[in-house]
Amino acid sequence: MSAPSRFDRGHTDDLMTFLAASPTPYHAVANAAARLEKAGFRQVAETDAWDTPAGTGTGGRYVLRGGAIIAWYVPEGAEPHTPFRIIGAHTDSPNLRIKPRPDSGAHGWRQAAVEVYGGPLMNSWLDRDLGIAGRLTLRDGSTVLVDVDRPLLRVPQLAIHLDRTVSTDGLKLDKQRHLQPVWGLGEDVREGDLIAFLEEEAGLDAGSVAGWDLMTYPVEPPAYLGRDRELLAGPRMDNLLSVHAGTAALIAAATSGAPLPHIPVLAAFDHEETGSQSDTGADGPLLGTVLERSVFARGGTFEDRARAFAGTVCLSSDTGHAVHPNYAERHDPTHHPRVNGGPLLKVNVNNRYATDGSGQAVFAAACERAGVPYQTFVSHNSMPCGTTIGPITAARHGITTVDIGVAILSMHSVRELCGADDPFLLANALAAFLEG
């Protein structure tokens, strides 16, 4: 029997706020943490002992590390061997990131030196008004978030008069030469100018910054579009859409008042777009360490840990491809996911996705309980699909993992497109999964 919908279009409105406030992974996890704190969750430090009342009791907790967050809720009556129900997602998106020596320029233009992160649709970054945001590390080792949320930089495209074949032969961009944004005028390039500017923006003393993790982003806000506002356009939906839905679902499960047979978890990792191999990526030890410490803090043994992991299921939630009306031949002819058709179940027999038949049954049951339709995605045989944190999570931790997501167009563009209903349909399915 299906449950009444918990989330509606108001969830999508809130997603727009979350996207606009989260220009970087560091901002995304800070915003997720603030929402969890409001719902009664409390941060625990990885350097503290967890075999204390702060770690052994019931309730919600979370760990922050860089651009990653792991949050979990221990319900009343949970045993050390109680399995976990995990929503996995990632916080990073392809973009242009500031280099260690950022000040450059030529011919009277002041420019910022950038490096391409992940696999962006590079043409989508041209002629966009860009801000700059990220993390500044101070000389004492502390960090400060900075966000210049106004038009500051721009990657100007070459005029058609100087590239007469661009419309017939296609746009060709060299990552090193053609993507360096301008941010002002000046004949002399002075080393330290950009960081000095950001110190001032962040209210810091001059010379106080020792390191940085900075990235550019489009300042145009998310927006509904379409005749009936049935579509949503915005940045970083791959994959902050899932981070936002997972946060909402975890809070819903923790505050539902219903008995929970599992321990619900949100695991939002960084660096998925570059392979997940970092201390904050899905291929690192962060998730496994947090889950194990949770078991042991509640008096569990290695046997309890093994039992808990054996009964654990993870939904790896990431965006997927909706059928493109102008390129339908690029999709599998029998699988044409549509926007506003409900979340995707992503399947690949070569383990680019982790879904198998038993995992499909778990997800189908959650969707049925939530009253949410779902669709199946499989790639065209001649066009192998990308991958996700799903196979990495399954292999690293030995837990059942299912790949799901929301169908979008323009994946890895500076501005992506989804259906306005799909974010809240996903959140309803995730909440049912955590509570089931």
C-alpha positions as CSV (number, residue, x, y, z in Angstrom):
1,M,0.0,0.0,0.0
2,S,1.5,3.3,-1.0
3,A,2.1,6.1,1.5
4,P,0.9,9.7,1.0
5,S,3.5,11.9,-0.7
6,R,5.7,13.6,1.8
7,F,7.4,16.0,-0.5
8,D,5.8,18.2,-3.3
9,R,6.7,21.1,-5.5
10,G,7.8,23.0,-2.4
11,H,10.8,20.6,-2.3
12,T,11.8,21.7,-5.8
13,D,11.5,25.3,-4.7
14,D,13.8,24.5,-1.9
15,L,16.2,22.7,-4.2
16,M,16.6,26.0,-6.2
17,T,17.6,27.7,-2.9
18,F,20.1,24.9,-2.1
19,L,21.7,25.0,-5.6
20,A,22.1,28.8,-5.5
21,A,23.7,28.6,-2.0
22,S,26.0,25.8,-2.8
23,P,28.5,26.9,-5.5
24,T,31.2,24.4,-4.3
25,P,31.3,21.1,-2.5
26,Y,32.4,22.9,0.7
27,H,29.3,25.1,0.6
28,A,27.1,22.2,-0.2
29,V,28.1,20.1,2.9
30,A,28.0,23.2,5.1
31,N,24.4,23.8,4.0
32,A,23.4,20.2,4.4
33,A,25.0,20.2,7.9
34,A,23.0,23.4,8.8
35,R,19.8,21.6,7.8
36,L,20.7,18.5,9.8
37,E,21.6,20.7,12.9
38,K,18.2,22.3,12.7
39,A,16.6,18.8,12.8
40,G,18.6,17.9,15.9
41,F,21.6,16.2,14.4
42,R,25.0,16.9,16.1
43,Q,28.5,16.9,14.6
44,V,31.0,14.5,15.9
45,A,34.7,15.0,15.4
46,E,36.7,12.2,13.8
47,T,39.6,12.9,16.3
48,D,37.4,12.3,19.3
49,A,36.6,9.0,21.0
50,W,33.2,7.7,20.0
51,D,32.8,5.3,22.9
52,T,31.3,8.1,25.0
53,P,27.7,9.3,25.4
54,A,28.2,11.5,22.4
55,G,28.8,8.4,20.2
56,T,26.9,5.6,21.9
57,G,23.4,7.0,22.3
58,T,20.5,7.3,19.9
59,G,19.8,10.3,17.7
60,G,21.4,12.0,14.6
61,R,25.0,12.6,14.0
62,Y,27.3,13.7,11.2
63,V,30.9,13.9,10.2
64,L,32.3,16.7,8.0
65,R,35.5,16.3,6.1
66,G,36.3,18.8,3.3
67,G,33.6,18.5,0.6
68,A,32.1,15.3,2.1
69,I,29.5,14.6,4.8
70,I,28.4,11.4,6.4
71,A,25.3,11.6,8.5
72,W,23.3,8.9,10.3
73,Y,20.5,8.4,12.7
74,V,20.5,5.7,15.4
75,P,16.9,4.9,16.3
76,E,15.7,3.6,19.6
77,G,16.3,-0.1,20.0
78,A,19.1,-0.3,17.4
79,E,21.5,-3.2,18.1
80,P,25.2,-3.2,17.2
81,H,24.4,-5.5,14.3
82,T,21.5,-3.4,13.0
83,P,22.0,-3.0,9.2
84,F,22.3,0.4,7.6
85,R,20.2,1.9,4.8
86,I,22.5,4.3,2.9
87,I,21.8,7.1,0.4
88,G,25.0,7.7,-1.5
89,A,25.6,10.9,-3.6
90,H,28.4,13.2,-4.6
91,T,28.9,16.9,-4.0
92,D,31.3,17.9,-6.9
93,S,30.5,19.0,-10.4
94,P,32.7,19.6,-13.5
95,N,34.0,23.2,-13.6
96,L,37.0,25.5,-14.0
97,R,39.2,25.7,-10.9
98,I,41.8,28.2,-9.9
99,K,45.4,27.2,-10.2
100,P,48.1,27.6,-7.5
101,R,49.5,30.7,-9.3
102,P,46.3,32.3,-10.4
103,D,47.4,35.6,-11.7
104,S,47.9,35.8,-15.5
105,G,47.0,38.0,-18.4
106,A,48.1,39.5,-21.7
107,H,47.5,42.5,-24.0
108,G,46.0,44.6,-21.3
109,W,43.6,41.9,-20.0
110,R,43.9,40.7,-16.4
111,Q,43.0,36.9,-16.3
112,A,42.7,34.1,-13.8
113,A,44.6,30.9,-14.5
114,V,42.3,27.9,-14.3
115,E,42.5,24.2,-14.6
116,V,39.6,22.0,-16.0
117,Y,38.1,19.8,-13.3
118,G,36.3,16.7,-14.5
119,G,34.6,16.5,-17.8
120,P,32.6,19.7,-18.4
121,L,30.9,20.6,-21.6
122,M,33.5,23.3,-22.2
123,N,31.5,25.3,-24.7
124,S,28.8,25.9,-22.0
125,W,31.3,27.9,-20.0
126,L,31.8,30.5,-22.7
127,D,30.3,34.0,-22.4
128,R,28.8,33.2,-18.9
129,D,29.0,35.6,-16.0
130,L,31.0,33.7,-13.5
131,G,31.6,34.2,-9.7
132,I,34.3,32.6,-7.7
133,A,33.9,30.5,-4.5
134,G,35.6,27.9,-2.4
135,R,37.8,27.4,0.7
136,L,40.6,29.5,1.9
137,T,43.1,27.9,4.3
138,L,44.8,30.3,6.7
139,R,48.3,30.2,8.1
140,D,47.1,28.6,11.4
141,G,45.5,25.8,9.4
142,S,41.9,26.9,9.8
143,T,39.6,27.3,6.8
144,V,37.1,30.0,5.7
145,L,34.5,29.7,3.0
146,V,34.4,32.5,0.5
147,D,31.8,33.2,-2.2
148,V,31.9,36.2,-4.6
149,D,28.3,35.8,-5.9
150,R,28.3,38.4,-8.6
151,P,29.6,38.7,-12.2
152,L,33.4,38.7,-11.8
153,L,34.9,36.6,-14.5
154,R,34.1,35.6,-18.1
155,V,35.5,33.3,-20.7
156,P,34.9,35.3,-23.9
157,Q,34.3,33.3,-27.1
158,L,36.1,34.2,-30.3
159,A,33.9,36.3,-32.7
160,I,32.6,34.4,-35.7
161,H,34.4,37.0,-37.9
162,L,37.7,35.5,-36.7
163,D,36.6,31.9,-37.0
164,R,34.5,31.7,-40.1
165,T,34.3,27.8,-40.1
166,V,33.0,27.5,-36.5
167,S,29.4,27.0,-37.7
168,T,30.3,24.3,-40.2
169,D,33.3,22.5,-38.7
170,G,32.3,22.9,-35.0
171,L,33.8,24.7,-32.1
172,K,37.3,23.5,-31.1
173,L,38.6,24.5,-27.7
174,D,42.1,24.1,-26.3
175,K,41.8,23.6,-22.6
176,Q,45.0,25.5,-21.9
177,R,44.7,28.4,-24.3
178,H,41.0,29.1,-24.7
179,L,39.4,28.8,-21.3
180,Q,41.3,31.3,-19.2
181,P,38.7,33.9,-18.0
182,V,39.2,37.6,-17.9
183,W,38.4,39.6,-14.7
184,G,39.7,43.0,-15.3
185,L,42.1,45.3,-17.2
186,G,45.8,46.0,-16.5
187,E,49.1,46.0,-18.2
188,D,51.1,44.6,-15.3
189,V,50.2,41.1,-13.9
190,R,50.9,41.3,-10.2
191,E,51.3,38.0,-8.4
192,G,48.9,37.7,-5.5
193,D,46.2,40.1,-6.8
194,L,43.4,37.5,-7.0
195,I,44.0,36.1,-3.5
196,A,44.4,39.6,-2.0
197,F,41.0,40.5,-3.6
198,L,39.5,37.3,-2.0
199,E,41.0,38.1,1.4
200,E,39.3,41.5,1.3
201,E,36.0,39.9,0.1
202,A,36.1,37.4,3.0
203,G,37.0,40.1,5.6
204,L,40.5,38.6,6.2
205,D,43.8,40.3,7.0
206,A,46.1,40.8,4.0
207,G,48.5,38.0,3.6
208,S,46.6,35.6,6.0
209,V,45.8,33.0,3.3
210,A,48.3,30.2,2.9
211,G,46.3,27.9,0.5
212,W,43.1,27.7,-1.4
213,D,40.6,25.4,-3.2
214,L,38.7,27.8,-5.4
215,M,36.4,27.3,-8.4
216,T,34.4,29.5,-10.8
217,Y,30.7,29.1,-11.2
218,P,27.8,30.7,-13.1
219,V,26.0,33.3,-11.1
220,E,22.7,32.9,-13.1
221,P,20.2,31.5,-10.6
222,P,18.1,28.3,-11.1
223,A,14.8,29.0,-12.8
224,Y,11.6,27.2,-13.8
225,L,10.9,27.2,-17.5
226,G,8.3,25.9,-19.9
227,R,4.7,26.9,-20.7
228,D,3.5,25.4,-17.4
229,R,6.8,25.8,-15.4
230,E,7.2,22.0,-15.7
231,L,10.9,22.2,-16.2
232,L,13.8,23.3,-14.0
233,A,17.1,24.7,-15.3
234,G,20.1,25.2,-13.1
235,P,23.7,24.5,-12.2
236,R,25.2,21.6,-10.5
237,M,22.1,19.4,-10.5
238,D,24.7,16.6,-11.2
239,N,24.7,15.9,-8.3
240,L,23.5,18.4,-5.7
241,L,19.9,17.3,-6.7
242,S,20.6,14.0,-5.0
243,V,22.5,15.5,-2.0
244,H,19.5,17.8,-1.4
245,A,17.0,15.0,-1.7
246,G,19.1,12.7,0.5
247,T,19.4,15.3,3.2
248,A,15.6,15.9,3.1
249,A,14.9,12.1,3.2
250,L,17.3,11.5,6.1
251,I,15.7,14.3,8.2
252,A,12.2,13.0,7.3
253,A,13.2,9.5,8.5
254,A,14.8,10.8,11.7
255,T,11.8,12.9,12.6
256,S,9.0,10.6,11.4
257,G,8.4,9.1,14.9
258,A,8.0,5.7,13.2
259,P,10.0,2.7,14.3
260,L,13.0,2.2,12.0
261,P,14.3,-1.3,11.3
262,H,17.6,0.1,9.9
263,I,20.0,2.9,10.6
264,P,19.5,5.5,7.9
265,V,22.6,7.1,6.5
266,L,23.5,9.9,4.0
267,A,26.9,9.6,2.4
268,A,27.8,12.6,0.1
269,F,31.3,12.3,-1.3
270,D,33.6,14.6,-3.1
271,H,35.7,14.0,-6.3
272,E,33.3,11.6,-8.1
273,E,33.9,13.5,-11.3
274,T,37.6,12.6,-11.2
275,G,37.4,9.0,-10.1
276,S,36.6,9.2,-6.3
277,Q,40.2,8.4,-5.2
278,S,40.7,10.8,-2.4
279,D,40.3,10.9,1.4
280,T,36.8,12.4,0.8
281,G,35.9,10.3,-2.2
282,A,33.8,7.1,-2.3
283,D,36.9,5.1,-3.0
284,G,38.5,6.3,0.2
285,P,37.9,4.8,3.7
286,L,35.6,7.5,5.1
287,L,32.3,5.7,4.8
288,G,33.6,2.4,6.0
289,T,35.4,3.9,9.0
290,V,32.3,5.9,10.1
291,L,30.0,2.9,9.9
292,E,32.5,0.6,11.7
293,R,33.0,3.2,14.5
294,S,29.3,3.5,14.9
295,V,29.0,-0.3,15.4
296,F,31.9,-0.4,17.8
297,A,30.7,2.7,19.7
298,R,27.5,0.9,20.4
299,G,29.4,-2.0,22.0
300,G,29.6,-4.1,18.8
301,T,32.3,-6.6,17.8
302,F,33.8,-7.4,14.4
303,E,31.1,-10.1,14.1
304,D,28.4,-7.4,14.6
305,R,30.1,-5.3,12.0
306,A,30.0,-8.1,9.5
307,R,26.4,-8.8,10.2
308,A,25.4,-5.2,9.9
309,F,27.3,-4.8,6.6
310,A,25.8,-8.0,5.2
311,G,22.3,-6.6,5.7
312,T,23.1,-3.1,4.5
313,V,21.7,-1.7,1.2
314,C,22.9,1.5,-0.5
315,L,21.1,3.6,-3.1
316,S,23.7,5.4,-5.2
317,S,21.7,8.4,-6.4
318,D,23.1,10.3,-9.3
319,T,21.6,12.0,-12.4
320,G,21.0,10.0,-15.6
321,H,20.2,10.7,-19.2
322,A,16.6,11.6,-20.3
323,V,15.9,10.8,-23.9
324,H,17.0,13.8,-25.9
325,P,14.3,14.9,-28.5
326,N,17.0,16.0,-31.0
327,Y,19.3,12.9,-30.5
328,A,16.9,10.0,-29.8
329,E,19.1,7.7,-31.8
330,R,21.8,8.0,-29.1
331,H,19.6,6.2,-26.6
332,D,18.7,2.6,-26.3
333,P,15.6,2.1,-28.5
334,T,13.6,0.3,-25.8
335,H,14.6,2.6,-22.9
336,H,13.6,6.2,-23.3
337,P,13.4,7.8,-19.8
338,R,11.4,11.0,-19.7
339,V,11.6,13.9,-17.4
340,N,8.8,14.0,-14.7
341,G,8.5,10.3,-15.2
342,G,9.9,9.4,-11.8
343,P,13.4,8.4,-10.7
344,L,15.6,6.1,-12.8
345,L,16.8,2.6,-12.0
346,K,20.2,2.5,-13.7
347,V,21.3,-0.9,-15.1
348,N,24.6,-2.0,-16.8
349,V,25.6,-5.6,-17.0
350,N,29.3,-4.6,-17.2
351,N,29.1,-3.2,-13.7
352,R,29.4,0.5,-14.6
353,Y,26.3,0.6,-12.4
354,A,25.9,-1.7,-9.4
355,T,22.3,-2.6,-9.8
356,D,21.2,-6.3,-10.0
357,G,17.9,-8.0,-9.7
358,S,17.8,-8.1,-5.9
359,G,18.7,-4.5,-5.7
360,Q,15.9,-3.7,-8.2
361,A,13.4,-5.4,-5.9
362,V,14.5,-3.2,-3.0
363,F,14.1,0.0,-5.0
364,A,10.8,-1.1,-6.6
365,A,9.4,-1.8,-3.1
366,A,10.4,1.6,-1.8
367,C,8.8,3.3,-4.8
368,E,5.6,1.3,-4.3
369,R,5.5,2.4,-0.6
370,A,6.0,6.0,-1.6
371,G,3.5,5.9,-4.5
372,V,6.2,7.0,-6.9
373,P,6.6,5.7,-10.5
374,Y,10.1,4.8,-11.6
375,Q,11.8,4.2,-15.0
376,T,14.7,2.0,-16.2
377,F,17.8,3.4,-17.9
378,V,20.3,1.3,-19.9
379,S,22.8,2.8,-22.3
380,H,23.0,2.2,-26.1
381,N,25.3,-0.7,-26.7
382,S,27.4,1.4,-29.1
383,M,27.8,4.2,-26.5
384,P,29.0,2.9,-23.2
385,C,27.7,4.7,-20.1
386,G,29.7,6.5,-17.5
387,T,29.9,5.2,-14.0
388,T,29.1,6.3,-10.4
389,I,30.0,5.8,-6.8
390,G,27.8,2.7,-6.9
391,P,30.2,0.0,-8.1
392,I,33.0,1.6,-5.9
393,T,30.8,1.4,-2.8
394,A,29.7,-2.2,-3.5
395,A,33.2,-3.4,-4.1
396,R,35.0,-1.5,-1.3
397,H,32.5,-2.3,1.5
398,G,30.9,-5.5,0.3
399,I,27.3,-4.1,0.5
400,T,24.4,-4.4,-1.8
401,T,24.2,-1.3,-3.9
402,V,21.6,0.0,-6.4
403,D,22.2,2.8,-8.8
404,I,19.3,5.2,-9.3
405,G,18.8,8.9,-10.1
406,V,16.9,11.6,-11.9
407,A,16.7,12.0,-15.7
408,I,18.1,15.2,-17.0
409,L,19.3,16.8,-20.2
410,S,22.6,18.7,-20.7
411,M,24.5,16.7,-18.2
412,H,27.9,18.3,-17.3
413,S,26.8,21.6,-18.9
414,V,27.1,24.7,-16.8
415,R,23.3,24.7,-16.8
416,E,21.4,21.4,-16.7
417,L,17.7,20.7,-17.2
418,C,15.3,18.4,-15.3
419,G,11.6,18.0,-14.8
420,A,10.2,20.1,-11.9
421,D,8.4,17.0,-10.4
422,D,11.3,14.6,-10.4
423,P,13.3,16.1,-7.4
424,F,10.4,15.6,-5.0
425,L,9.5,12.2,-6.5
426,L,13.1,11.1,-5.8
427,A,12.9,12.5,-2.3
428,N,9.7,10.6,-1.6
429,A,11.3,7.3,-2.8
430,L,14.4,7.9,-0.8
431,A,12.5,8.6,2.4
432,A,10.5,5.3,1.9
433,F,13.7,3.5,1.3
434,L,15.3,4.7,4.6
435,E,12.1,3.9,6.5
436,G,11.4,0.5,5.0
